[in-house]
Amino acid sequence: MKVDDLVDPKKLKIALGKTEEASKTRTAMFDEMFSNKGIRREVLAHLDKLDDFKPLKSAWTRYAWRKAVEYERNQEKAAIAAARRGAQ
């Protein structure tokens, strides 16, 4: 996936306009951004310059928070499991 594909308004509007495809497209794009710092920085820097990408920025924020909550839950589960192993 190229950075130009992520920030091209025409491609994103077409993809984001279709409900089921939009979800898959956003998730794939955000997974790529989340796992690759270089792409994430470049895309977010580009999006900050554009006013018409506010819904995408909002979706990215929700995605990032969801990942953070998921990470916290996994940490809590690991701590509980470690405490149980230690109590036995």
N, C-alpha and C positions, 0 to 999 in steps of 0.2 A: 504494500500500500504506500503510495507516494504522498508527500505532504500536499502537493498540488491537488490531489484527489480529495483530501480532507477539507481544504479551504475553498474549493471552487464553488461559488454560490449556486451556479446552475445545477451542478451534479448533486449538491446537498439538498437543494430545494426539491428536486425531483425525487430523491431518495427519501427525504423526510416527509414528503407529502403523502406517501403511502403508509398506512398504519402498520401493517405487519412487517413490511420491508423496512420501515423506518426504525422499528424496534431492533431488528437484526442489524441494520446498518449502524445505528448509534452504538449498540453494544459492541460490535466488532471494532468500530472506530475508537471507542473509549477504551476497550481492552488493549488495543494497539498503543494508544496514547499513555495508558496507565503503566504499561510494561516497558516503554521506551522513553526515557527522559528527554532525549534530543528531539524526538518528534513532538512530545507533549509541549516542551518549551516553545518550539517553533510555531505550532498550531495555535496555542493560547496567545502568544505574542501577536500573531496575525489577526486572531479573532478580536483582540482588544481594540484594534484599530477600526473595526467594523461595527456599525450600530445595528444592522439588520440580523445579527447573529445572537441577539439576546436570548431567544428561546433555547438555542444550542448551548449557550453558556450556562443557562439555568439547568438544563439536562445534565451537563458535565458536572455541575456542583452536586446535584442529587446523586449522580453515579459515584463521585468521589466520597461523599458522606456514606453511601451504602457500603462501599469498600472499607471505610474506616470502622463502621459499626461491625461489619463482618469480621474484621481483624480483631477487634476488641472481644467479640464473642468467642472467637477461637482461642484467644489468650486466656479468657476466663475458664473455658472448658479445660484447657491444658493445665491451668493452676488447680482446678478442682480435682482433675485426674491425678495430678502429682500429690496433692494432699491426701487423697484416698490411698494411694500406694504407700505413702509415708505412715499413715495411720494403721496399716495392717501389720 
